[in-house]
Amino acid sequence: MTAALLTLADSRLPAGGHTHSGGVEQAIAAGLVHAPSSLAAFLLRRLTTAGVVAAGLAAAACEGGDLAALDAEADARTPSPALRAASRQQGRGLVRVGRRAWPSPLWDALPPAPHHPVALGVAAAAGGLTPRDAAAAAAYLTVSGPATAAQRLLAMDPLTVAAVTARLAPEIDAVAEAASGRNGHFCHSDLPADTDLLLDLLAEVHTARKDRFFAS
């Protein structure tokens, strides 16, 4: 554990993550999330699909994979246009703050408006972190953002939401460990391609709404 990892996973990092709900806003509107138990189920579902993919991409980017190719792989693993746009919005935000926080020539290898997990992997490398660290940050952010958004939207008890997130620690660690288990040998075929059609549909419905509080 290093201070750089704590900073990268901190919701106060001004990278724009606070404007995204990770699909939980639409899940609440659809009645899928309404209490701590349903929030926990939603977060676990997101972690084991989108979180697995994000962790794999972040680890590969951190260990020196071809960033343009990884960005294309991220595109292929994000069938929802709304989710692709949200990922690139957050990627741009992370690049802006990352360049100032951890100056490095590594940033110059990124394509314009990269997907968030790819930018996250570069930020981790620029901050002196390992692929395991990058995967852990990606997995954690997959659940922490939606948890915070749900707390705000449902006026949930902050202590309860914090406990829901904390209890996912073993699953977050498992995702990070699996994502970084290639021992530094990046291969496109190793990248996870887990998906969840429900999350894709929620994102597409959400982006068409006029009364949304969050960008995604």
Accessible surface in RSA format (square Angstrom, percent):
REM  Atomic radii and reference values for relative SASA: ProtOr
REM  Chains: A
REM  Algorithm: Lee & Richards
REM  Probe-radius: 1.40
REM  Slices: 20
REM RES _ NUM      All-atoms   Total-Side   Main-Chain    Non-polar    All polar
REM                ABS   REL    ABS   REL    ABS   REL    ABS   REL    ABS   REL
RES MET A   1   172.07  89.1  99.16  65.6  72.91 173.6 101.07  85.9  71.00  94.1
RES THR A   2    64.60  45.9  56.85  57.6   7.75  18.5  64.44  86.5   0.17   0.3
RES ALA A   3    77.40  71.2  67.22 103.7  10.18  23.2  68.43  96.4   8.97  23.8
RES ALA A   4    18.07  16.6  11.32  17.5   6.75  15.4  15.12  21.3   2.95   7.8
RES LEU A   5    16.41   9.1  16.41  11.7   0.00   0.0  16.41  11.5   0.00   0.0
RES LEU A   6   107.39  59.8 100.54  71.9   6.85  17.2 102.16  71.8   5.22  14.1
RES THR A   7    55.82  39.7  51.76  52.5   4.05   9.7  31.33  42.1  24.49  37.0
RES LEU A   8     4.09   2.3   0.60   0.4   3.50   8.8   0.60   0.4   3.50   9.4
RES ALA A   9    18.87  17.4  15.11  23.3   3.77   8.6  15.79  22.2   3.08   8.2
RES ASP A  10    45.11  31.6  33.55  33.4  11.57  27.4  14.82  34.9  30.29  30.2
RES SER A  11    84.57  71.5  60.63  80.9  23.93  55.1  39.37  83.8  45.20  63.3
RES ARG A  12   198.62  83.4 173.30  88.3  25.32  60.3  83.09 113.6 115.53  70.0
RES LEU A  13    26.52  14.8  15.79  11.3  10.73  27.0  19.49  13.7   7.03  18.9
RES PRO A  14   100.79  73.5  77.35  70.5  23.43  85.2  83.91  69.3  16.88 104.9
RES ALA A  15    12.19  11.2  10.22  15.8   1.97   4.5  11.18  15.7   1.01   2.7
RES GLY A  16    24.32  30.0   0.00   N/A  24.32  30.0  21.34  58.6   2.98   6.7
RES GLY A  17    34.08  42.0   0.00   N/A  34.08  42.0  27.02  74.1   7.07  15.8
RES HIS A  18   120.17  65.7 102.74  71.4  17.42  44.6  85.65  88.3  34.52  40.2
RES THR A  19    58.92  41.9  54.24  55.0   4.69  11.2  51.72  69.5   7.20  10.9
RES HIS A  20    14.12   7.7   9.58   6.7   4.54  11.6   4.45   4.6   9.67  11.2
RES SER A  21     0.05   0.0   0.04   0.1   0.01   0.0   0.01   0.0   0.04   0.1
RES GLY A  22    11.10  13.7   0.00   N/A  11.10  13.7   8.10  22.2   3.00   6.7
RES GLY A  23     8.51  10.5   0.00   N/A   8.51  10.5   7.74  21.2   0.77   1.7
RES VAL A  24     0.00   0.0   0.00   0.0   0.00   0.0   0.00   0.0   0.00   0.0
RES GLU A  25     6.43   3.7   5.08   3.8   1.34   3.2   4.36   8.4   2.07   1.7
RES GLN A  26    15.76   8.8  15.76  11.5   0.00   0.0   0.10   0.2  15.66  11.9
RES ALA A  27     0.00   0.0   0.00   0.0   0.00   0.0   0.00   0.0   0.00   0.0
RES ILE A  28    34.22  19.5  24.47  18.2   9.75  23.5  24.47  17.6   9.75  26.5
RES ALA A  29    64.76  59.5  21.36  33.0  43.40  98.7  33.33  46.9  31.43  83.3
RES ALA A  30    57.90  53.2  21.60  33.3  36.30  82.6  33.49  47.2  24.41  64.7
RES GLY A  31    45.43  56.0   0.00   N/A  45.43  56.0  29.54  81.1  15.90  35.6
RES LEU A  32    80.45  44.8  64.95  46.5  15.50  39.0  67.98  47.7  12.47  33.6
RES VAL A  33     1.23   0.8   0.38   0.3   0.85   2.0   0.38   0.3   0.85   2.3
RES HIS A  34   122.96  67.2 100.33  69.7  22.63  57.9  66.88  68.9  56.09  65.3
RES ALA A  35    29.97  27.6  28.32  43.7   1.65   3.8  29.97  42.2   0.00   0.0
RES PRO A  36    53.61  39.1  52.98  48.3   0.63   2.3  53.40  44.1   0.21   1.3
RES SER A  37    86.59  73.2  69.26  92.4  17.33  39.9  56.75 120.8  29.84  41.8
RES SER A  38    18.16  15.3  11.27  15.0   6.89  15.9  16.77  35.7   1.39   1.9
RES LEU A  39     0.00   0.0   0.00   0.0   0.00   0.0   0.00   0.0   0.00   0.0
RES ALA A  40    33.47  30.8  31.82  49.1   1.66   3.8  32.23  45.4   1.24   3.3
RES ALA A  41    62.90  57.8  50.30  77.6  12.60  28.7  57.85  81.5   5.05  13.4
RES PHE A  42    13.68   6.8   8.93   5.5   4.75  12.3  13.07   7.9   0.61   1.7
RES LEU A  43     0.00   0.0   0.00   0.0   0.00   0.0   0.00   0.0   0.00   0.0
RES LEU A  44    69.60  38.8  69.60  49.8   0.00   0.0  69.60  48.9   0.00   0.0
RES ARG A  45   105.91  44.5 100.15  51.1   5.76  13.7  36.05  49.3  69.85  42.3
RES ARG A  46    42.32  17.8  42.32  21.6   0.00   0.0   0.00   0.0  42.32  25.6
RES LEU A  47     0.00   0.0   0.00   0.0   0.00   0.0   0.00   0.0   0.00   0.0
RES THR A  48    60.22  42.8  52.70  53.4   7.52  17.9  40.86  54.9  19.36  29.3
RES THR A  49    20.26  14.4  20.26  20.5   0.00   0.0  20.26  27.2   0.00   0.0
RES ALA A  50    39.49  36.3  29.38  45.3  10.11  23.0  36.14  50.9   3.35   8.9
RES GLY A  51     0.00   0.0   0.00   N/A   0.00   0.0   0.00   0.0   0.00   0.0
RES VAL A  52    33.93  22.3  33.77  30.6   0.16   0.4  33.77  29.3   0.16   0.4
RES VAL A  53    12.36   8.1  12.36  11.2   0.00   0.0  12.36  10.7   0.00   0.0
RES ALA A  54    16.42  15.1  15.77  24.3   0.65   1.5  16.25  22.9   0.18   0.5
RES ALA A  55     0.00   0.0   0.00   0.0   0.00   0.0   0.00   0.0   0.00   0.0
RES GLY A  56     0.00   0.0   0.00   N/A   0.00   0.0   0.00   0.0   0.00   0.0
RES LEU A  57     3.52   2.0   3.52   2.5   0.00   0.0   3.52   2.5   0.00   0.0
RES ALA A  58     0.00   0.0   0.00   0.0   0.00   0.0   0.00   0.0   0.00   0.0
RES ALA A  59     0.00   0.0   0.00   0.0   0.00   0.0   0.00   0.0   0.00   0.0
RES ALA A  60     0.00   0.0   0.00   0.0   0.00   0.0   0.00   0.0   0.00   0.0
RES ALA A  61     5.12   4.7   0.00   0.0   5.12  11.6   0.00   0.0   5.12  13.6
RES CYS A  62    14.19  10.7   1.01   1.1  13.18  31.0   0.00   0.0  14.19  15.3
RES GLU A  63    44.02  25.3   9.17   6.9  34.85  83.0  14.40  27.9  29.62  24.2
RES GLY A  64    64.06  79.0   0.00   N/A  64.06  79.0  32.92  90.3  31.15  69.8
RES GLY A  65    10.82  13.3   0.00   N/A  10.82  13.3   4.61  12.7   6.21  13.9
RES ASP A  66    88.11  61.7  72.29  71.9  15.82  37.4  33.30  78.4  54.81  54.7
RES LEU A  67    18.15  10.1  13.94  10.0   4.21  10.6  13.94   9.8   4.21  11.3
RES ALA A  68    61.06  56.1  53.31  82.3   7.75  17.6  54.07  76.1   6.99  18.5
RES ALA A  69    25.72  23.6  17.31  26.7   8.42  19.1  24.36  34.3   1.36   3.6
RES LEU A  70     0.00   0.0   0.00   0.0   0.00   0.0   0.00   0.0   0.00   0.0
RES ASP A  71    10.16   7.1  10.16  10.1   0.00   0.0   1.25   2.9   8.91   8.9
RES ALA A  72    61.47  56.5  50.49  77.9  10.98  25.0  56.40  79.4   5.07  13.4
RES GLU A  73    36.23  20.8  34.43  26.0   1.80   4.3   4.13   8.0  32.10  26.2
RES ALA A  74     2.24   2.1   1.88   2.9   0.36   0.8   2.07   2.9   0.17   0.4
RES ASP A  75    53.20  37.3  48.09  47.9   5.12  12.1  10.26  24.1  42.95  42.8
RES ALA A  76    81.87  75.3  42.55  65.7  39.32  89.4  55.60  78.3  26.27  69.6
RES ARG A  77    46.64  19.6  29.50  15.0  17.14  40.8  11.88  16.2  34.76  21.1
RES THR A  78    23.68  16.8  22.46  22.8   1.22   2.9  11.41  15.3  12.27  18.6
RES PRO A  79    71.19  51.9  50.51  46.0  20.68  75.2  57.41  47.4  13.78  85.7
RES SER A  80     3.80   3.2   0.19   0.3   3.61   8.3   3.78   8.0   0.02   0.0
RES PRO A  81    78.24  57.0  72.50  66.1   5.74  20.9  73.71  60.9   4.53  28.1
RES ALA A  82    18.50  17.0   6.41   9.9  12.09  27.5  14.22  20.0   4.28  11.3
RES LEU A  83    42.29  23.5  39.98  28.6   2.31   5.8  39.98  28.1   2.31   6.2
RES ARG A  84    70.68  29.7  70.68  36.0   0.00   0.0   9.63  13.2  61.04  37.0
RES ALA A  85    49.49  45.5  40.96  63.2   8.53  19.4  48.75  68.7   0.73   1.9
RES ALA A  86     7.26   6.7   6.14   9.5   1.11   2.5   6.87   9.7   0.39   1.0
RES SER A  87    18.20  15.4  15.66  20.9   2.54   5.8  15.98  34.0   2.22   3.1
RES ARG A  88    56.16  23.6  56.16  28.6   0.00   0.0  26.91  36.8  29.25  17.7
RES GLN A  89    77.36  43.3  68.57  50.1   8.79  20.9  18.55  39.5  58.81  44.6
RES GLN A  90    40.12  22.4  38.79  28.3   1.33   3.2   2.89   6.2  37.23  28.2
RES GLY A  91     0.00   0.0   0.00   N/A   0.00   0.0   0.00   0.0   0.00   0.0
RES ARG A  92   104.26  43.8 101.39  51.7   2.87   6.8  37.61  51.4  66.65  40.4
RES GLY A  93     2.54   3.1   0.00   N/A   2.54   3.1   1.97   5.4   0.57   1.3
RES LEU A  94     2.40   1.3   2.40   1.7   0.00   0.0   2.40   1.7   0.00   0.0
RES VAL A  95    23.07  15.2  23.07  20.9   0.00   0.0  23.07  20.0   0.00   0.0
RES ARG A  96   159.60  67.0 150.41  76.7   9.19  21.9  74.89 102.4  84.71  51.3
RES VAL A  97    24.94  16.4  20.61  18.7   4.33  10.4  24.70  21.5   0.24   0.7
RES GLY A  98     0.00   0.0   0.00   N/A   0.00   0.0   0.00   0.0   0.00   0.0
RES ARG A  99   103.41  43.4  95.69  48.8   7.72  18.4  39.71  54.3  63.71  38.6
RES ARG A 100   210.95  88.6 183.84  93.7  27.12  64.6  64.58  88.3 146.37  88.7
RES ALA A 101    49.56  45.6  17.83  27.5  31.73  72.2  28.54  40.2  21.02  55.7
RES TRP A 102    35.52  14.3  31.75  15.4   3.77   8.8  22.17  11.8  13.35  21.7
RES PRO A 103   106.45  77.6  82.83  75.5  23.61  85.8  84.84  70.0  21.61 134.3
RES SER A 104    28.23  23.9  11.10  14.8  17.13  39.5  12.06  25.7  16.17  22.7
RES PRO A 105   114.34  83.3 102.94  93.8  11.40  41.4 107.26  88.6   7.08  44.0
RES LEU A 106    79.74  44.4  77.34  55.3   2.40   6.0  79.65  55.9   0.09   0.2
RES TRP A 107     2.24   0.9   0.98   0.5   1.25   2.9   0.98   0.5   1.25   2.0
RES ASP A 108   104.74  73.4  75.89  75.5  28.86  68.2  33.21  78.2  71.53  71.3
RES ALA A 109    65.46  60.2  40.70  62.8  24.76  56.3  51.15  72.0  14.31  37.9
RES LEU A 110    21.77  12.1   3.81   2.7  17.96  45.2   3.81   2.7  17.95  48.3
RES PRO A 111    30.22  22.0  20.34  18.5   9.88  35.9  27.59  22.8   2.63  16.3
RES PRO A 112   125.84  91.7 105.14  95.8  20.71  75.3 116.94  96.5   8.90  55.3
RES ALA A 113    27.05  24.9  19.23  29.7   7.82  17.8  19.23  27.1   7.82  20.7
RES PRO A 114     4.22   3.1   4.22   3.8   0.00   0.0   4.22   3.5   0.00   0.0
RES HIS A 115     1.19   0.7   1.19   0.8   0.00   0.0   0.01   0.0   1.18   1.4
RES HIS A 116    33.90  18.5  33.90  23.6   0.00   0.0  11.40  11.7  22.50  26.2
RES PRO A 117    16.63  12.1  16.27  14.8   0.36   1.3  16.63  13.7   0.00   0.0
RES VAL A 118     0.00   0.0   0.00   0.0   0.00   0.0   0.00   0.0   0.00   0.0
RES ALA A 119     0.00   0.0   0.00   0.0   0.00   0.0   0.00   0.0   0.00   0.0
RES LEU A 120     1.27   0.7   1.27   0.9   0.00   0.0   1.27   0.9   0.00   0.0
RES GLY A 121     0.00   0.0   0.00   N/A   0.00   0.0   0.00   0.0   0.00   0.0
RES VAL A 122     3.01   2.0   2.49   2.3   0.52   1.3   3.01   2.6   0.00   0.0
RES ALA A 123     0.84   0.8   0.00   0.0   0.84   1.9   0.00   0.0   0.84   2.2
RES ALA A 124     0.00   0.0   0.00   0.0   0.00   0.0   0.00   0.0   0.00   0.0
RES ALA A 125    28.15  25.9  12.24  18.9  15.91  36.2  14.35  20.2  13.80  36.6
RES ALA A 126    23.21  21.3   0.00   0.0  23.21  52.8   2.20   3.1  21.01  55.6
RES GLY A 127    20.02  24.7   0.00   N/A  20.02  24.7   3.86  10.6  16.16  36.2
RES GLY A 128    65.90  81.3   0.00   N/A  65.90  81.3  35.56  97.6  30.34  67.9
RES LEU A 129    15.47   8.6   2.42   1.7  13.05  32.8   3.10   2.2  12.37  33.3
RES THR A 130    69.83  49.7  68.04  69.0   1.79   4.3  66.72  89.6   3.11   4.7
RES PRO A 131    37.20  27.1  37.20  33.9   0.00   0.0  37.20  30.7   0.00   0.0
RES ARG A 132    75.74  31.8  74.91  38.2   0.83   2.0  37.80  51.7  37.94  23.0
RES ASP A 133    24.90  17.4  24.78  24.7   0.11   0.3   0.33   0.8  24.57  24.5
RES ALA A 134     0.00   0.0   0.00   0.0   0.00   0.0   0.00   0.0   0.00   0.0
RES ALA A 135     0.00   0.0   0.00   0.0   0.00   0.0   0.00   0.0   0.00   0.0
RES ALA A 136    16.71  15.4  15.90  24.5   0.81   1.8  16.11  22.7   0.60   1.6
RES ALA A 137     0.53   0.5   0.00   0.0   0.53   1.2   0.53   0.7   0.00   0.0
RES ALA A 138     4.08   3.8   0.79   1.2   3.30   7.5   2.24   3.2   1.84   4.9
RES ALA A 139     0.00   0.0   0.00   0.0   0.00   0.0   0.00   0.0   0.00   0.0
RES TYR A 140    82.07  38.3  82.07  46.7   0.00   0.0  44.15  33.2  37.92  46.7
RES LEU A 141    45.33  25.2  36.34  26.0   8.99  22.6  36.85  25.9   8.48  22.8
RES THR A 142     9.40   6.7   5.67   5.7   3.72   8.9   4.10   5.5   5.30   8.0
RES VAL A 143     0.00   0.0   0.00   0.0   0.00   0.0   0.00   0.0   0.00   0.0
RES SER A 144    13.43  11.4  11.23  15.0   2.21   5.1  10.72  22.8   2.72   3.8
RES GLY A 145    27.65  34.1   0.00   N/A  27.65  34.1  25.80  70.8   1.85   4.1
RES PRO A 146     3.27   2.4   3.27   3.0   0.00   0.0   3.27   2.7   0.00   0.0
RES ALA A 147     2.83   2.6   2.83   4.4   0.00   0.0   2.83   4.0   0.00   0.0
RES THR A 148    62.39  44.4  61.83  62.7   0.56   1.3  41.36  55.6  21.03  31.8
RES ALA A 149     1.83   1.7   0.87   1.3   0.97   2.2   1.43   2.0   0.40   1.1
RES ALA A 150     0.00   0.0   0.00   0.0   0.00   0.0   0.00   0.0   0.00   0.0
RES GLN A 151    49.11  27.5  47.37  34.6   1.74   4.1   2.87   6.1  46.24  35.1
RES ARG A 152   146.58  61.5 117.27  59.8  29.32  69.8  45.71  62.5 100.87  61.1
RES LEU A 153    52.21  29.1  19.98  14.3  32.24  81.0  23.16  16.3  29.06  78.2
RES LEU A 154    54.95  30.6  30.88  22.1  24.07  60.5  35.24  24.8  19.70  53.0
RES ALA A 155    93.11  85.6  59.66  92.1  33.45  76.1  68.80  96.9  24.32  64.4
RES MET A 156    23.41  12.1  11.25   7.4  12.17  29.0  17.45  14.8   5.96   7.9
RES ASP A 157    73.85  51.7  60.67  60.4  13.18  31.2  33.89  79.7  39.96  39.9
RES PRO A 158    77.32  56.4  74.24  67.7   3.07  11.2  74.39  61.4   2.93  18.2
RES LEU A 159   141.77  79.0 136.19  97.4   5.58  14.0 136.91  96.2   4.87  13.1
RES THR A 160    44.01  31.3  38.98  39.5   5.03  12.0  24.01  32.2  20.01  30.2
RES VAL A 161     5.85   3.9   5.84   5.3   0.01   0.0   5.85   5.1   0.00   0.0
RES ALA A 162    58.28  53.6  46.99  72.5  11.29  25.7  54.69  77.0   3.59   9.5
RES ALA A 163    36.35  33.4  29.56  45.6   6.80  15.5  35.99  50.7   0.36   1.0
RES VAL A 164     3.66   2.4   1.45   1.3   2.21   5.3   2.27   2.0   1.39   3.8
RES THR A 165    18.43  13.1  16.90  17.1   1.53   3.7  14.27  19.2   4.17   6.3
RES ALA A 166    66.61  61.2  48.82  75.3  17.79  40.5  58.91  83.0   7.69  20.4
RES ARG A 167   163.77  68.8 143.40  73.1  20.37  48.5  76.93 105.1  86.84  52.6
RES LEU A 168    13.27   7.4  13.27   9.5   0.00   0.0  13.27   9.3   0.00   0.0
RES ALA A 169    46.42  42.7  43.90  67.7   2.53   5.7  46.40  65.3   0.02   0.1
RES PRO A 170    89.57  65.3  76.84  70.0  12.73  46.3  84.00  69.4   5.57  34.6
RES GLU A 171    66.66  38.3  63.38  47.9   3.28   7.8  24.57  47.5  42.09  34.4
RES ILE A 172    13.97   8.0  13.97  10.4   0.00   0.0  13.97  10.1   0.00   0.0
RES ASP A 173    73.21  51.3  72.37  72.0   0.83   2.0  17.73  41.7  55.48  55.3
RES ALA A 174    61.69  56.7  49.00  75.6  12.70  28.9  57.19  80.5   4.51  11.9
RES VAL A 175    15.98  10.5  11.06  10.0   4.92  11.9  14.92  13.0   1.06   2.9
RES ALA A 176     0.04   0.0   0.04   0.1   0.00   0.0   0.04   0.1   0.00   0.0
RES GLU A 177   102.24  58.7 100.60  76.1   1.64   3.9  45.56  88.1  56.67  46.3
RES ALA A 178    80.80  74.3  51.75  79.9  29.04  66.1  63.39  89.3  17.41  46.1
RES ALA A 179     8.97   8.2   1.86   2.9   7.10  16.2   8.64  12.2   0.33   0.9
RES SER A 180    25.12  21.2   5.93   7.9  19.19  44.2   5.06  10.8  20.06  28.1
RES GLY A 181    48.06  59.3   0.00   N/A  48.06  59.3  26.00  71.4  22.06  49.4
RES ARG A 182    34.09  14.3  20.34  10.4  13.75  32.7  24.73  33.8   9.36   5.7
RES ASN A 183   128.60  88.7 101.13  97.7  27.48  66.2  33.23  80.0  95.37  92.2
RES GLY A 184    50.49  62.3   0.00   N/A  50.49  62.3  22.47  61.7  28.02  62.8
RES HIS A 185   140.12  76.6 133.32  92.7   6.80  17.4  91.63  94.4  48.49  56.4
RES PHE A 186    51.69  25.9  23.57  14.6  28.12  73.2  23.57  14.3  28.12  80.5
RES CYS A 187    59.02  44.6  54.23  60.5   4.79  11.3  20.49  51.9  38.53  41.5
RES HIS A 188    70.49  38.5  66.95  46.5   3.55   9.1  47.93  49.4  22.56  26.3
RES SER A 189    99.13  83.8  59.37  79.2  39.76  91.6  57.48 122.4  41.65  58.4
RES ASP A 190    69.63  48.8  45.79  45.6  23.84  56.4  10.60  25.0  59.03  58.9
RES LEU A 191     8.70   4.8   0.23   0.2   8.47  21.3   0.23   0.2   8.47  22.8
RES PRO A 192    29.70  21.6  18.77  17.1  10.93  39.7  29.51  24.4   0.19   1.2
RES ALA A 193    67.95  62.5  44.01  67.9  23.94  54.5  45.58  64.2  22.37  59.2
RES ASP A 194    63.15  44.2  50.02  49.8  13.13  31.0  12.49  29.4  50.65  50.5
RES THR A 195    78.39  55.8  53.96  54.7  24.43  58.2  55.16  74.1  23.23  35.1
RES ASP A 196    15.43  10.8   6.87   6.8   8.56  20.2   7.97  18.8   7.46   7.4
RES LEU A 197   129.72  72.2 125.55  89.8   4.18  10.5 125.55  88.2   4.18  11.2
RES LEU A 198    54.03  30.1  49.90  35.7   4.13  10.4  51.27  36.0   2.76   7.4
RES LEU A 199    14.16   7.9  11.87   8.5   2.29   5.8  12.13   8.5   2.03   5.5
RES ASP A 200    16.13  11.3  15.93  15.9   0.20   0.5  10.40  24.5   5.72   5.7
RES LEU A 201   113.79  63.4 113.63  81.3   0.16   0.4 113.73  79.9   0.05   0.1
RES LEU A 202    11.19   6.2  10.90   7.8   0.29   0.7  11.16   7.8   0.03   0.1
RES ALA A 203     8.84   8.1   3.90   6.0   4.93  11.2   7.67  10.8   1.17   3.1
RES GLU A 204    61.48  35.3  56.06  42.4   5.42  12.9  34.09  65.9  27.39  22.4
RES VAL A 205    82.08  54.0  76.02  68.8   6.06  14.6  81.11  70.5   0.97   2.6
RES HIS A 206     2.46   1.3   2.46   1.7   0.00   0.0   1.36   1.4   1.10   1.3
RES THR A 207    62.26  44.3  49.80  50.5  12.46  29.7  24.67  33.1  37.60  56.8
RES ALA A 208    74.12  68.1  50.29  77.6  23.83  54.2  60.54  85.3  13.57  36.0
RES ARG A 209    54.80  23.0  43.89  22.4  10.92  26.0  29.42  40.2  25.38  15.4
RES LYS A 210   203.20  99.1 164.31 100.8  38.89  92.6 112.52 101.3  90.69  96.6
RES ASP A 211    97.39  68.2  80.69  80.3  16.70  39.5  48.64 114.5  48.76  48.6
RES ARG A 212    89.62  37.6  65.19  33.2  24.43  58.2  10.97  15.0  78.64  47.7
RES PHE A 213   168.55  84.3 131.69  81.6  36.86  95.9 136.58  82.8  31.96  91.5
RES PHE A 214    10.85   5.4   7.52   4.7   3.32   8.6   9.99   6.1   0.85   2.4
RES ALA A 215    43.26  39.8  24.13  37.2  19.13  43.5  28.65  40.3  14.61  38.7
RES SER A 216    16.67  14.1  10.35  13.8   6.32  14.6  13.75  29.3   2.92   4.1
END  Absolute sums over single chains surface
CHAIN  1 A     9735.2       7549.2       2186.0       6134.6       3600.6
END  Absolute sums over all chains
TOTAL          9735.2       7549.2       2186.0       6134.6       3600.6
